[in-house]
Amino acid sequence: MLYNGCLKFTNLAKAAIQQKNIEEKNKYILKAQNIIQELMVTLNMDLDVSKNMMSLYDYIHHQLIQANIKNDIAALEEVEEFVTEFRDTWKQVIQLNRQQQYGVQGGKA
């Protein structure tokens, strides 16, 4: 849900840039930044994968700042690519996990 929210706000920010509505652009980019920051603080830094994700989230956060400063739609599109990939990967993980759970439970019944 956080990833979808981030995508929603980056899309709204792009539209605001195109409409030259700086106040709206700023508002939506800040919302996207807050989501990325929330994802960062929830990482379990004892895991190697979390350290890698932290680097990626940090880069995304940086790109959001640059997009806000420079009205850079390309930076927002790059953020969207990363966030879409993360969201889709999590969907696959959840789907595989459910398949394994139901497959195991189905075998026992």
Chimera marker file (.cmm) of the C-alpha trace (Angstrom):
<marker_set name="trace">
<marker id="1" x="0.000" y="0.000" z="0.000" r="1" g="1" b="0" radius="0.5"/>
<marker id="2" x="2.874" y="2.376" z="0.721" r="1" g="1" b="0" radius="0.5"/>
<marker id="3" x="4.335" y="1.744" z="-2.719" r="1" g="1" b="0" radius="0.5"/>
<marker id="4" x="0.969" y="2.480" z="-4.358" r="1" g="1" b="0" radius="0.5"/>
<marker id="5" x="0.705" y="5.685" z="-2.344" r="1" g="1" b="0" radius="0.5"/>
<marker id="6" x="4.162" y="6.753" z="-3.429" r="1" g="1" b="0" radius="0.5"/>
<marker id="7" x="3.263" y="6.087" z="-7.068" r="1" g="1" b="0" radius="0.5"/>
<marker id="8" x="0.043" y="8.069" z="-6.698" r="1" g="1" b="0" radius="0.5"/>
<marker id="9" x="1.885" y="11.069" z="-5.249" r="1" g="1" b="0" radius="0.5"/>
<marker id="10" x="4.674" y="11.013" z="-7.860" r="1" g="1" b="0" radius="0.5"/>
<marker id="11" x="2.039" y="10.943" z="-10.591" r="1" g="1" b="0" radius="0.5"/>
<marker id="12" x="0.224" y="13.882" z="-9.021" r="1" g="1" b="0" radius="0.5"/>
<marker id="13" x="3.542" y="15.727" z="-8.667" r="1" g="1" b="0" radius="0.5"/>
<marker id="14" x="4.303" y="15.194" z="-12.365" r="1" g="1" b="0" radius="0.5"/>
<marker id="15" x="0.905" y="16.605" z="-13.281" r="1" g="1" b="0" radius="0.5"/>
<marker id="16" x="1.494" y="19.589" z="-10.998" r="1" g="1" b="0" radius="0.5"/>
<marker id="17" x="4.872" y="20.267" z="-12.656" r="1" g="1" b="0" radius="0.5"/>
<marker id="18" x="3.239" y="20.161" z="-16.076" r="1" g="1" b="0" radius="0.5"/>
<marker id="19" x="0.567" y="22.591" z="-14.833" r="1" g="1" b="0" radius="0.5"/>
<marker id="20" x="3.284" y="24.776" z="-13.276" r="1" g="1" b="0" radius="0.5"/>
<marker id="21" x="1.584" y="24.431" z="-9.895" r="1" g="1" b="0" radius="0.5"/>
<marker id="22" x="4.642" y="24.578" z="-7.657" r="1" g="1" b="0" radius="0.5"/>
<marker id="23" x="2.728" y="24.433" z="-4.376" r="1" g="1" b="0" radius="0.5"/>
<marker id="24" x="0.913" y="21.223" z="-5.349" r="1" g="1" b="0" radius="0.5"/>
<marker id="25" x="4.116" y="19.701" z="-6.735" r="1" g="1" b="0" radius="0.5"/>
<marker id="26" x="5.895" y="20.357" z="-3.470" r="1" g="1" b="0" radius="0.5"/>
<marker id="27" x="3.015" y="18.914" z="-1.423" r="1" g="1" b="0" radius="0.5"/>
<marker id="28" x="2.909" y="15.660" z="-3.404" r="1" g="1" b="0" radius="0.5"/>
<marker id="29" x="6.662" y="15.174" z="-3.536" r="1" g="1" b="0" radius="0.5"/>
<marker id="30" x="6.865" y="15.688" z="0.225" r="1" g="1" b="0" radius="0.5"/>
<marker id="31" x="4.179" y="13.022" z="0.677" r="1" g="1" b="0" radius="0.5"/>
<marker id="32" x="6.180" y="10.627" z="-1.509" r="1" g="1" b="0" radius="0.5"/>
<marker id="33" x="9.324" y="11.456" z="0.495" r="1" g="1" b="0" radius="0.5"/>
<marker id="34" x="7.498" y="10.718" z="3.747" r="1" g="1" b="0" radius="0.5"/>
<marker id="35" x="6.492" y="7.301" z="2.420" r="1" g="1" b="0" radius="0.5"/>
<marker id="36" x="10.067" y="6.479" z="1.432" r="1" g="1" b="0" radius="0.5"/>
<marker id="37" x="11.275" y="7.645" z="4.852" r="1" g="1" b="0" radius="0.5"/>
<marker id="38" x="8.708" y="5.381" z="6.513" r="1" g="1" b="0" radius="0.5"/>
<marker id="39" x="9.953" y="2.451" z="4.444" r="1" g="1" b="0" radius="0.5"/>
<marker id="40" x="13.511" y="3.298" z="5.484" r="1" g="1" b="0" radius="0.5"/>
<marker id="41" x="12.799" y="3.336" z="9.219" r="1" g="1" b="0" radius="0.5"/>
<marker id="42" x="10.956" y="0.018" z="9.107" r="1" g="1" b="0" radius="0.5"/>
<marker id="43" x="13.903" y="-1.893" z="7.625" r="1" g="1" b="0" radius="0.5"/>
<marker id="44" x="15.490" y="-4.568" z="9.806" r="1" g="1" b="0" radius="0.5"/>
<marker id="45" x="19.126" y="-3.541" z="9.430" r="1" g="1" b="0" radius="0.5"/>
<marker id="46" x="20.331" y="-6.920" z="10.741" r="1" g="1" b="0" radius="0.5"/>
<marker id="47" x="19.549" y="-8.357" z="7.294" r="1" g="1" b="0" radius="0.5"/>
<marker id="48" x="21.829" y="-7.843" z="4.299" r="1" g="1" b="0" radius="0.5"/>
<marker id="49" x="18.856" y="-7.311" z="2.007" r="1" g="1" b="0" radius="0.5"/>
<marker id="50" x="17.747" y="-4.418" z="4.227" r="1" g="1" b="0" radius="0.5"/>
<marker id="51" x="21.133" y="-2.749" z="3.839" r="1" g="1" b="0" radius="0.5"/>
<marker id="52" x="20.750" y="-2.964" z="0.065" r="1" g="1" b="0" radius="0.5"/>
<marker id="53" x="17.193" y="-1.658" z="0.243" r="1" g="1" b="0" radius="0.5"/>
<marker id="54" x="18.340" y="1.237" z="2.436" r="1" g="1" b="0" radius="0.5"/>
<marker id="55" x="20.777" y="2.301" z="-0.289" r="1" g="1" b="0" radius="0.5"/>
<marker id="56" x="18.032" y="2.148" z="-2.893" r="1" g="1" b="0" radius="0.5"/>
<marker id="57" x="15.539" y="4.007" z="-0.718" r="1" g="1" b="0" radius="0.5"/>
<marker id="58" x="18.192" y="6.639" z="-0.018" r="1" g="1" b="0" radius="0.5"/>
<marker id="59" x="18.732" y="7.080" z="-3.759" r="1" g="1" b="0" radius="0.5"/>
<marker id="60" x="14.984" y="7.352" z="-4.356" r="1" g="1" b="0" radius="0.5"/>
<marker id="61" x="14.717" y="9.926" z="-1.576" r="1" g="1" b="0" radius="0.5"/>
<marker id="62" x="17.548" y="11.899" z="-3.176" r="1" g="1" b="0" radius="0.5"/>
<marker id="63" x="15.805" y="11.764" z="-6.570" r="1" g="1" b="0" radius="0.5"/>
<marker id="64" x="12.596" y="13.068" z="-5.007" r="1" g="1" b="0" radius="0.5"/>
<marker id="65" x="14.501" y="15.995" z="-3.521" r="1" g="1" b="0" radius="0.5"/>
<marker id="66" x="16.110" y="16.718" z="-6.892" r="1" g="1" b="0" radius="0.5"/>
<marker id="67" x="12.738" y="16.494" z="-8.632" r="1" g="1" b="0" radius="0.5"/>
<marker id="68" x="11.336" y="19.003" z="-6.183" r="1" g="1" b="0" radius="0.5"/>
<marker id="69" x="14.235" y="21.432" z="-6.515" r="1" g="1" b="0" radius="0.5"/>
<marker id="70" x="14.531" y="21.213" z="-10.300" r="1" g="1" b="0" radius="0.5"/>
<marker id="71" x="10.915" y="20.436" z="-11.306" r="1" g="1" b="0" radius="0.5"/>
<marker id="72" x="12.417" y="17.315" z="-12.871" r="1" g="1" b="0" radius="0.5"/>
<marker id="73" x="9.805" y="14.966" z="-14.319" r="1" g="1" b="0" radius="0.5"/>
<marker id="74" x="12.532" y="12.530" z="-15.442" r="1" g="1" b="0" radius="0.5"/>
<marker id="75" x="13.648" y="12.095" z="-11.812" r="1" g="1" b="0" radius="0.5"/>
<marker id="76" x="10.057" y="11.352" z="-10.810" r="1" g="1" b="0" radius="0.5"/>
<marker id="77" x="9.770" y="8.810" z="-13.608" r="1" g="1" b="0" radius="0.5"/>
<marker id="78" x="12.929" y="7.100" z="-12.364" r="1" g="1" b="0" radius="0.5"/>
<marker id="79" x="11.426" y="6.986" z="-8.865" r="1" g="1" b="0" radius="0.5"/>
<marker id="80" x="8.272" y="5.456" z="-10.332" r="1" g="1" b="0" radius="0.5"/>
<marker id="81" x="10.296" y="2.752" z="-12.072" r="1" g="1" b="0" radius="0.5"/>
<marker id="82" x="12.014" y="1.731" z="-8.839" r="1" g="1" b="0" radius="0.5"/>
<marker id="83" x="8.857" y="1.862" z="-6.746" r="1" g="1" b="0" radius="0.5"/>
<marker id="84" x="6.848" y="-0.086" z="-9.327" r="1" g="1" b="0" radius="0.5"/>
<marker id="85" x="9.528" y="-2.778" z="-9.398" r="1" g="1" b="0" radius="0.5"/>
<marker id="86" x="9.568" y="-3.004" z="-5.591" r="1" g="1" b="0" radius="0.5"/>
<marker id="87" x="5.767" y="-3.181" z="-5.456" r="1" g="1" b="0" radius="0.5"/>
<marker id="88" x="5.599" y="-5.874" z="-8.120" r="1" g="1" b="0" radius="0.5"/>
<marker id="89" x="8.340" y="-7.897" z="-6.426" r="1" g="1" b="0" radius="0.5"/>
<marker id="90" x="6.457" y="-7.804" z="-3.111" r="1" g="1" b="0" radius="0.5"/>
<marker id="91" x="3.284" y="-8.916" z="-4.898" r="1" g="1" b="0" radius="0.5"/>
<marker id="92" x="5.167" y="-11.921" z="-6.282" r="1" g="1" b="0" radius="0.5"/>
<marker id="93" x="6.639" y="-12.784" z="-2.888" r="1" g="1" b="0" radius="0.5"/>
<marker id="94" x="3.214" y="-12.647" z="-1.246" r="1" g="1" b="0" radius="0.5"/>
<marker id="95" x="1.706" y="-14.725" z="-4.032" r="1" g="1" b="0" radius="0.5"/>
<marker id="96" x="4.418" y="-17.383" z="-3.762" r="1" g="1" b="0" radius="0.5"/>
<marker id="97" x="4.088" y="-17.445" z="0.006" r="1" g="1" b="0" radius="0.5"/>
<marker id="98" x="0.324" y="-17.976" z="-0.253" r="1" g="1" b="0" radius="0.5"/>
<marker id="99" x="0.805" y="-20.739" z="-2.818" r="1" g="1" b="0" radius="0.5"/>
<marker id="100" x="3.272" y="-22.494" z="-0.535" r="1" g="1" b="0" radius="0.5"/>
<marker id="101" x="0.989" y="-22.119" z="2.493" r="1" g="1" b="0" radius="0.5"/>
<marker id="102" x="-2.061" y="-23.431" z="0.709" r="1" g="1" b="0" radius="0.5"/>
<marker id="103" x="-0.054" y="-26.144" z="-1.014" r="1" g="1" b="0" radius="0.5"/>
<marker id="104" x="1.285" y="-27.393" z="2.333" r="1" g="1" b="0" radius="0.5"/>
<marker id="105" x="-2.105" y="-27.140" z="4.028" r="1" g="1" b="0" radius="0.5"/>
<marker id="106" x="-3.799" y="-28.835" z="1.083" r="1" g="1" b="0" radius="0.5"/>
<marker id="107" x="-1.324" y="-31.731" z="1.301" r="1" g="1" b="0" radius="0.5"/>
<marker id="108" x="-2.066" y="-32.282" z="4.992" r="1" g="1" b="0" radius="0.5"/>
<marker id="109" x="-5.838" y="-32.222" z="4.715" r="1" g="1" b="0" radius="0.5"/>
<link id1="1" id2="2" r="1" g="1" b="0" radius="0.2"/>
<link id1="2" id2="3" r="1" g="1" b="0" radius="0.2"/>
<link id1="3" id2="4" r="1" g="1" b="0" radius="0.2"/>
<link id1="4" id2="5" r="1" g="1" b="0" radius="0.2"/>
<link id1="5" id2="6" r="1" g="1" b="0" radius="0.2"/>
<link id1="6" id2="7" r="1" g="1" b="0" radius="0.2"/>
<link id1="7" id2="8" r="1" g="1" b="0" radius="0.2"/>
<link id1="8" id2="9" r="1" g="1" b="0" radius="0.2"/>
<link id1="9" id2="10" r="1" g="1" b="0" radius="0.2"/>
<link id1="10" id2="11" r="1" g="1" b="0" radius="0.2"/>
<link id1="11" id2="12" r="1" g="1" b="0" radius="0.2"/>
<link id1="12" id2="13" r="1" g="1" b="0" radius="0.2"/>
<link id1="13" id2="14" r="1" g="1" b="0" radius="0.2"/>
<link id1="14" id2="15" r="1" g="1" b="0" radius="0.2"/>
<link id1="15" id2="16" r="1" g="1" b="0" radius="0.2"/>
<link id1="16" id2="17" r="1" g="1" b="0" radius="0.2"/>
<link id1="17" id2="18" r="1" g="1" b="0" radius="0.2"/>
<link id1="18" id2="19" r="1" g="1" b="0" radius="0.2"/>
<link id1="19" id2="20" r="1" g="1" b="0" radius="0.2"/>
<link id1="20" id2="21" r="1" g="1" b="0" radius="0.2"/>
<link id1="21" id2="22" r="1" g="1" b="0" radius="0.2"/>
<link id1="22" id2="23" r="1" g="1" b="0" radius="0.2"/>
<link id1="23" id2="24" r="1" g="1" b="0" radius="0.2"/>
<link id1="24" id2="25" r="1" g="1" b="0" radius="0.2"/>
<link id1="25" id2="26" r="1" g="1" b="0" radius="0.2"/>
<link id1="26" id2="27" r="1" g="1" b="0" radius="0.2"/>
<link id1="27" id2="28" r="1" g="1" b="0" radius="0.2"/>
<link id1="28" id2="29" r="1" g="1" b="0" radius="0.2"/>
<link id1="29" id2="30" r="1" g="1" b="0" radius="0.2"/>
<link id1="30" id2="31" r="1" g="1" b="0" radius="0.2"/>
<link id1="31" id2="32" r="1" g="1" b="0" radius="0.2"/>
<link id1="32" id2="33" r="1" g="1" b="0" radius="0.2"/>
<link id1="33" id2="34" r="1" g="1" b="0" radius="0.2"/>
<link id1="34" id2="35" r="1" g="1" b="0" radius="0.2"/>
<link id1="35" id2="36" r="1" g="1" b="0" radius="0.2"/>
<link id1="36" id2="37" r="1" g="1" b="0" radius="0.2"/>
<link id1="37" id2="38" r="1" g="1" b="0" radius="0.2"/>
<link id1="38" id2="39" r="1" g="1" b="0" radius="0.2"/>
<link id1="39" id2="40" r="1" g="1" b="0" radius="0.2"/>
<link id1="40" id2="41" r="1" g="1" b="0" radius="0.2"/>
<link id1="41" id2="42" r="1" g="1" b="0" radius="0.2"/>
<link id1="42" id2="43" r="1" g="1" b="0" radius="0.2"/>
<link id1="43" id2="44" r="1" g="1" b="0" radius="0.2"/>
<link id1="44" id2="45" r="1" g="1" b="0" radius="0.2"/>
<link id1="45" id2="46" r="1" g="1" b="0" radius="0.2"/>
<link id1="46" id2="47" r="1" g="1" b="0" radius="0.2"/>
<link id1="47" id2="48" r="1" g="1" b="0" radius="0.2"/>
<link id1="48" id2="49" r="1" g="1" b="0" radius="0.2"/>
<link id1="49" id2="50" r="1" g="1" b="0" radius="0.2"/>
<link id1="50" id2="51" r="1" g="1" b="0" radius="0.2"/>
<link id1="51" id2="52" r="1" g="1" b="0" radius="0.2"/>
<link id1="52" id2="53" r="1" g="1" b="0" radius="0.2"/>
<link id1="53" id2="54" r="1" g="1" b="0" radius="0.2"/>
<link id1="54" id2="55" r="1" g="1" b="0" radius="0.2"/>
<link id1="55" id2="56" r="1" g="1" b="0" radius="0.2"/>
<link id1="56" id2="57" r="1" g="1" b="0" radius="0.2"/>
<link id1="57" id2="58" r="1" g="1" b="0" radius="0.2"/>
<link id1="58" id2="59" r="1" g="1" b="0" radius="0.2"/>
<link id1="59" id2="60" r="1" g="1" b="0" radius="0.2"/>
<link id1="60" id2="61" r="1" g="1" b="0" radius="0.2"/>
<link id1="61" id2="62" r="1" g="1" b="0" radius="0.2"/>
<link id1="62" id2="63" r="1" g="1" b="0" radius="0.2"/>
<link id1="63" id2="64" r="1" g="1" b="0" radius="0.2"/>
<link id1="64" id2="65" r="1" g="1" b="0" radius="0.2"/>
<link id1="65" id2="66" r="1" g="1" b="0" radius="0.2"/>
<link id1="66" id2="67" r="1" g="1" b="0" radius="0.2"/>
<link id1="67" id2="68" r="1" g="1" b="0" radius="0.2"/>
<link id1="68" id2="69" r="1" g="1" b="0" radius="0.2"/>
<link id1="69" id2="70" r="1" g="1" b="0" radius="0.2"/>
<link id1="70" id2="71" r="1" g="1" b="0" radius="0.2"/>
<link id1="71" id2="72" r="1" g="1" b="0" radius="0.2"/>
<link id1="72" id2="73" r="1" g="1" b="0" radius="0.2"/>
<link id1="73" id2="74" r="1" g="1" b="0" radius="0.2"/>
<link id1="74" id2="75" r="1" g="1" b="0" radius="0.2"/>
<link id1="75" id2="76" r="1" g="1" b="0" radius="0.2"/>
<link id1="76" id2="77" r="1" g="1" b="0" radius="0.2"/>
<link id1="77" id2="78" r="1" g="1" b="0" radius="0.2"/>
<link id1="78" id2="79" r="1" g="1" b="0" radius="0.2"/>
<link id1="79" id2="80" r="1" g="1" b="0" radius="0.2"/>
<link id1="80" id2="81" r="1" g="1" b="0" radius="0.2"/>
<link id1="81" id2="82" r="1" g="1" b="0" radius="0.2"/>
<link id1="82" id2="83" r="1" g="1" b="0" radius="0.2"/>
<link id1="83" id2="84" r="1" g="1" b="0" radius="0.2"/>
<link id1="84" id2="85" r="1" g="1" b="0" radius="0.2"/>
<link id1="85" id2="86" r="1" g="1" b="0" radius="0.2"/>
<link id1="86" id2="87" r="1" g="1" b="0" radius="0.2"/>
<link id1="87" id2="88" r="1" g="1" b="0" radius="0.2"/>
<link id1="88" id2="89" r="1" g="1" b="0" radius="0.2"/>
<link id1="89" id2="90" r="1" g="1" b="0" radius="0.2"/>
<link id1="90" id2="91" r="1" g="1" b="0" radius="0.2"/>
<link id1="91" id2="92" r="1" g="1" b="0" radius="0.2"/>
<link id1="92" id2="93" r="1" g="1" b="0" radius="0.2"/>
<link id1="93" id2="94" r="1" g="1" b="0" radius="0.2"/>
<link id1="94" id2="95" r="1" g="1" b="0" radius="0.2"/>
<link id1="95" id2="96" r="1" g="1" b="0" radius="0.2"/>
<link id1="96" id2="97" r="1" g="1" b="0" radius="0.2"/>
<link id1="97" id2="98" r="1" g="1" b="0" radius="0.2"/>
<link id1="98" id2="99" r="1" g="1" b="0" radius="0.2"/>
<link id1="99" id2="100" r="1" g="1" b="0" radius="0.2"/>
<link id1="100" id2="101" r="1" g="1" b="0" radius="0.2"/>
<link id1="101" id2="102" r="1" g="1" b="0" radius="0.2"/>
<link id1="102" id2="103" r="1" g="1" b="0" radius="0.2"/>
<link id1="103" id2="104" r="1" g="1" b="0" radius="0.2"/>
<link id1="104" id2="105" r="1" g="1" b="0" radius="0.2"/>
<link id1="105" id2="106" r="1" g="1" b="0" radius="0.2"/>
<link id1="106" id2="107" r="1" g="1" b="0" radius="0.2"/>
<link id1="107" id2="108" r="1" g="1" b="0" radius="0.2"/>
<link id1="108" id2="109" r="1" g="1" b="0" radius="0.2"/>
</marker_set>
